Amino acid sequence: MRTLANLHVGESGVVQGISAVGAVKRRFLDMGITKGVTVSIERIAPFGDPIAIRLRGYRLSLRKEEAAHIALED
């Protein structure tokens, strides 16, 4: 399964689903990470964590552990 954590700088994908539960899933939804949204990787920190993504016209930083819960369409 391809996740947001597997993408490299400049790559993008469409959100297929979120495997997180509870407060973490609610936080993703509140930030606009929903099914069908296109997300792209803008930057990755030198040690790989966090990553900066762009979606819905704004930039957002996520930890790689969090990004692994966001499944992308193939």
C-alpha positions, 0 to 999 in steps of 0.5 A: 500500500502506498502512503504519504510517508513513501513519497519523495519531494515533488511527488503527489498523490490522491488520498484514498483513506486514513487508517488512524483512529480517534483523535488523530483521525479527527485532527487529519479531517480538521486539517482538510486531509479527506478522501479525494484530496490531492497532496504533494510533498514540498520538503523533507527535513534533513533527518526525514522528519517532519515532512511539509505537504501542500494540499487545498492551497496551504502548507502543512507539516506532518511527522512521518509516523502520522503520514504513514496513516494516510493511504494514497490511490495507486 
